[in-house]
Every structure is written in C-alpha cells, then in structure tokens.
Amino acid sequence: MARSDRFSQLPEDILDHILGFLPIQDIVRTTVLSTIWRDLWFTLRQLCFDRRFFSYIDKKNRTSKYVKKSCAFYIINKVLLQHRGTIQKFAIDLSQVGKVSIRSRSFDFDQCLDLVVRKGVQEVHLQFWGESYKLPNCIFSCSTVKSLHLCRINIVPIDFPHTLPYLTSLYFEDIRFGPADLPYYVIDVPMLKNLSFSNCGDISPFKVTARNLCNLTIKDCCSSQLCSIFPLASNLISIRTLDLHCESLQGLPQETDATNVELLKLEGFRFHNDGLTSAFVHLLCICPQLCKLEITFSVIFITSFSWTIALCNIFVTCFMYFLTV
C-alpha cells in the first residue's frame, strides 16, 4: 500500500517555513517531488543567496570564474523575475565574488533590489565586497521593510526626504557614506528600535530621526559624534542601551534632557581630552535610570597613575551628584 504524502498536505505557509531552512539549491530540487512543491518554489517568501549558493555554483561548473559568476547572477535574476507573490526576506552575500564583478554588474543589482522592493520585502541582508557597490535610493524608499542589514556598501547622499514607517532594526557594517560636503536629507524612522554602526568610517553625513530608539551601538567609527547623527537631541531620550566608543560623546548637547539609559557601555576610555571627560560626566548626569556601567580602558590610560586619579575624582563627582538627585 502506497504511503500518504503528509508533507504535501500541510498548509502552504508551513511548507514555505520549512523550505526557508534549506539552502536555495536544495529548495530547487524539491520541485520534482510534486506539482505542489513546484508551485511553492515560485511563491517562496525567503530568498537567501549566501556563500553556500555561490560555492555550489562554483563546484558544479568546471569553467572560468567569469562564467561561474555569470551563471550565478543569471539564476538570481531568473528567480526574481519568475517569483510570484511577496518576499518576506531577501539575503545576498557577495563577499567572495570580487570587486570587479560587482562593479560591472551594478545595474543588474539595482534592478534586482528594485524587484525585491516592489515585492513588499520586510527583511533585507546585503553583503558585498570591499565597498564596491553604491546602494540605490529605492532601499530607503521601501515602505514595507522592517529589518535592514547592510555590509560593505557605499551609501551616496539621499537626495530627498525618506520615511521608513515600519523599520525597527537598522545595522550598518563596514559602510562608507558619501562625501560629507554634500547635502543629506534626514531619514525619518518612527518605529526604529535598534540602530548599529560598526567600522563605518565617517558616519556624520547620515542623518536620522528615531523617536522610539531603544538600542544604539557605535563601534570603530571616526567622526561619530552623537549630535552629528541625530539632528534632534530628543532622539536620545528613549534609548535604554547605549554602546559607544568614547569619542562619540564629544559634542553631546548640554541641553539634552534626561534619558532612560539603563545599560551604558564605553570603550577606549582615556582622560587626556578635557572635552571628552566633561562629556562623560554630563552623560552620567543625564542618565538617572542607569543600572549598569561597563567601561573598557585604553592601554595607555591603564598605565598612567595620574589618569587613574582623574578617574577616581570623576566618579566621586558623579556619585555625589546622584546622591543629591
């Protein structure tokens, strides 16, 4: 007696969720199982072209690197053109492809992202190679996106105001923002909860308003003063977790209202800069809800006895302040 196909009898959303755990090349193989699985391929809500996908193409084709890359890009474009319905998650990892290949296909990538945006995408992960790709403005015009993770990309000046009404998480990693001398319009992100900059060089050209921001991380970024990122000091009030390099404290507006920061993490601490020391004291004073403080000191600071005395004096000052509040 033939066994019943229980998997094919499952609701389509459950089948789609199951397929989301498989590498995309394995998902393609399921199309031969039945007409139900074949149709699911065209409505898959999670499309992930990661390193496993490019490695599979590389091993399957014994041709030149150019032909292998062309084959991979052809498949990606074909999948997007034949796709029906919405795309919940789109991820692509081109970190191993190479700068020349990415630059020569910038137009194709722009078209792919435009297709993804029009499919109502909610989660986007883009990783390129060596900041060789300029992100098109269509990403910052996507009204449906909820999570955006960008890695090794150039972001050119945004030439008109944008609003991302449903975006809750925004992560920048190894990003190079365009020239600071060009005008940047502010991006309004009313629902943003998590914002992170990691190894992004000068992030001052990027402007954002985020009234409900809860977690902010700025690591290994130059010219990363808080006041340069947030045009309104009120954006800092809702933050509960603040993870910064100490240089980011410089230029903190003195008129900043009390914040709701509960966890404060600072790295690269040193006191040879009077402005930095004052900013640190001011930050502590406007964090009455602070429950935990984590500080990573620079090696130079640890070996200096005079700076250790300065640190003690500062903490005594802050302690006395909190006693009087």
N, C-alpha and C positions, 0 to 999 in steps of 0.2 A: 504494500500500500504506500502510495507516494506521501511524503511528508508535506504538511502545510507550510506555506511561506508566511511565517508570523511577522517577519520584519516588514514586508511589503504592505501588510495590513495596518501598520502603525500610521497615525496621523502624519501629514506632510511636515508639520513644524518639528515633530520629534525626529523624523528621518533627517531633516535638514540639520538639526542639532548634532546628531550622530556623525554625519558626514563632516561637520565642522572640525572634528578631532583628527581627521585623516589628512595626510599630505595631498596636495591637489592632484598629483599624478595618480594616486590610488583612487581618488574620487572618480577620475575619468574611467578607470577600469570597471567601476560598478555599473556603468551604463549598459553593459552587455547582460546584466542579470535579468532585467525585465523592462517593459515599456515604462513602468512606474519610475524605476531608478533612472532611466534615460531622461525622462522629463524633469526629474529633480535636478539634474545637472544644469539645466537652463534657468532654474529659479533659485540656485544656491545663494544663500544670504551672506555667507562668509567666504571671501576670496583671499587666499593667502599665498602669495608668490614669494616664498622665503628662500633661504640658501639651499634647502633640500630640493626645491623645484629646479633651481639652476644647476645644482650638482647632478640631478637626474638627467637633465638635457645634455650636460657635458659628457656624461658617461655613455649615454645612448647613441650619440652621434660621433663617429670617428672621422671628423672633418676638421677644417680650420676653425680657429677661435671665432673668426668673424661669422662664419656660417652658423656656428652653435648659438652665438648671441642673437643673430637674426632670427633663428628658429624660435628661441625663447620669447623674443619680443612679438613675433608673429602670433604665437599661441596666446599670449596675454591679450593682444588686441582682438583676436578672434573670440576669445571667451567673453570679453566685454561687449562686443558687438552683437553676439548671439544671446546674451543674457536677457531674461525676461523678469519683470518684477523689480523689487527693491533690493539694494545691497546694504546689509547691516554693518558689515566690517570689510574694509579693504586694506590689505597689508602687502607691501612690496619691499624686498631687501636687495638692493643693487650694490651693496658694499664690496662685492667681489668682481663686479663687471668691468670696472675701469673707467677713468675719466674721459678718454677719447670716445668710447662707445656711448656714454651718457650724453656728452655734448652734441654728438652727431645725430642723436635721436630726441633732442629736447622737444621738438614739435610733436613727435609721437606721444611723449609722456604728457604733454599739455592736453592733447586730445583725450588720452586715457583718463586723466583726472577730471576733465570736463564731463565725460560719460559717467564717471563714478558719482560726481556731484549731482547730476541730473537723476541718478537712481535713488536719491534720498539717503545717502550714506550717513551712518551715525558714528562710526569709529574708523579713524584713518591712521595708519602707521606707515611712514615713508622714510626709508633709509637709503641714502645714495653714497657716492664715493668721493671723498675729498672736496666737498662743497662745489661740485662741478655743475650743479643744476639750480636754475633760478625758479623759485616757486611761483606759479601763476596766481593772479588775484582771485581766481574762481574758488580757491580753498577758503579764503576769508570772506567769501560771499555765500558760503553754503549754510543755509538756514537750518538744516537738519542735524548737523554734526554735533556730537556730544563729547567725544574724546579725540584729541589731535596730538599725535606724537611725531615730531619732525627731527630728523637726524642728518647732519652733513649736507645742508642745503643753504643756498643763498636766498635771502628774502629781500627783494627790492622794495623801494618806497611804495607804500599803499597810496594810490592817487585820489581816493575819495573815501568818505567815512563808511565804515562797515559795522554791522551789528550781527553778532552770533548769539541768537536768543537762547539756545539750548546747550551751549558748550559748558561743560563742567570741569574738564581736565585738559590742560594745555602744557605740553612738555617740549622744550627746545634743547637739543643736544648737538654740540659742535655746529652751531648755526652762525653764519656770517650775515649780519644785517647790512643793508646798503649804506651808501655814503651818508654821514651824519649831517652834511650841509644841505641835503635835500629835504623838502617838507614832507613830514609824515602825518597822516591823519590818524586820529585816535580810534582804536577798535573798542567798541562797547560790548562787554561780555557780562550781562547782568546775572547769569546763573553760575559763573565760574567759581569753583571751589578750590581747585589745585592748580598752581602755576609754578613751573620749574624751569630754570636756566642752568645749563651745565656746559662749561667750556665753550662759551658763546662769544668770546671777544667783547667788543663794544656793544652793549645792549641798549645804550641810551637812545638810539633812534626809535626803538619800539615803544609805542605808547598804548596804554590800555586803561580802561575804567572797569573796575570789578568790585562792585559794592558788597558782594557776598563772599569774597575770597576768604578761605579758611586756612590754607596751607601755602606758604611761599618759600621756595628754595632758590638761592642764587649761589652757585659754586664756580670758582675758576673763571670768572668773567671780569674783564677790565672795564673801567668806566661804568660801574654797575650801581651807581647811587640810587637809592630808593626814589628820591624825588624826581629823577630823570625818567623813570619808568611810569610812575603814577602821576599824572598831571594834577590830581586832586588828592590832598592828604587824607581825605575821608575814606579813601580806598583801603587804608591800613587799619581802620578801626575794627573790622570784623575778623582779622587774622588771629588764629589760635596757635598755629605752629609756624615759627619763623626760623629758617635755617639759612644762615648767611656767612659770607666771608666778611671780616670786619671792615674792609674798605667800603662795603656797601652802605655803612652807617653815615659816611661823610655827606654832609648836605641835608641831613634829615631836618625838615622844617621845625623850628622851635614852637610854632603854634599848633603842632599836631595834638589832637585830642587823645585822651586816654584810650588805650587799645585793650583788646580782650586776649592778648597773647598769654598762653599758659605754658608753652614749651619754647624756649629760646636756645638755639644752637649757634655758636660763633666759632669760627676757625681763623687761624693766622693772627692771633691776638698779640699786639705789641703797643707800647705806650710812648714811643718817641714822637708821635704826632699828637700835638695838643688838641687839634680839631677832632681827631678820632676818639680821643679819651673823653672829650666833652660830649660827643655824640653818644658814646656808650652809656655815660651817666644819665643823659637825657632819656635814652631809650628805656633804661631801667625805671626811671621815674614815671614814665607813661605806660608802664605795664603793671598795674596794681593786681592783676589776676595771675601773675607769673607764679607757677608752681615748680618748674624745673628749669635749671640753667646749666647748659653744657658748653664748656669753653675748651678749645684746642689752641695751645700757645705755640708761637713760633719758636724755633730752636734758639734764635738769638735772644729772645726775651727770657727764656728759662735760664740762660747762663748769666744774666745780668742781675746782680743783687739790688742795684738802685731801682730797677724797674719792678722788682718784687715788692719793694717798699711802697712804690707808687700804686701798685695793685691793691695792697692792703689798705692804703688810705682811701682809695676809691670805694672799695667795698664797705668800709666803715661809714663813709659818707652816705652811700645808698641805704645802708642798714638803718642809720639814724633817720633818714627821710621816711622810710616805710613805717617806722615807729610812730611818727607824727601824723601819718595819714589816717 
